[in-house]
Amino acid sequence: MIENVIWPVYLDRDRTRSEGRRVPLDDAVDDPAVDEIATAVGQVGYDAVIERDAAYPREHDPRGRVLVHGADDASKNDLVRAVAAYVTILRD
């Protein structure tokens, strides 16, 4: 089973691509939280586990991360873009 990791920085509008953002600015959100990312992962159809004490390697403050189980059939890029779309919907 492949386990994917989604860090909040992947969806963060305030970060550049070189700082870790993986989605286009149009799909990015302000200050994404692991709780809403985990909810979006569930909406996409996968199981999510939140690790709140994890810090992205290029950041000093721990914002957490979301482990995604069961996403064997999706590429990481497709998964992150789908999650970003659901986070945007959840905020509306």
Secondary structure, DSSP 8 states (H G I E B T S, - for coil): --EEEE-GGGGBTTS-TTTT--S-TTT-BSS--HHHHHHHHHHHT-EEEEETT---TT-SS---EEEEES-TTS-HHHHHHHHHHHHHHHH-
